[in-house]
Amino acid sequence: MKKKLIAALALLLVFFAASAWLWYRFNGGVSHSDLISETRAEGAAVRDRVETRYRDIDKRLDRIEGKIDRLLKIADRPLPDGMRKTE
């Protein structure tokens, strides 16, 4: 009885090892560590691209804000002599 149990466990172990190897080959031989490293690399590239675009947009907004401030300064004419602003 003990020999049959050991043989069954050994057969089961070989079956699981063969199944794992076949699954690995079925997926093109790509391991989890390969997937994780590729995902991290692509994530870093996307983050860099987003940061660059954010900096560009921030510069543009600063220029636009400066232009708007100058336009508001032009639009805020001084009052003629002797006049006061109403509150």
Secondary structure, 3 states (H helix, E strand, C coil): CHHHHHHHHHHHHHHHHHHHHHHHHHCCCCCHHHHHHHHHHHHHHHHHHHHHHHHHHHHHHHHHHHHHHHHHHHHCCCCCCCCCCCC
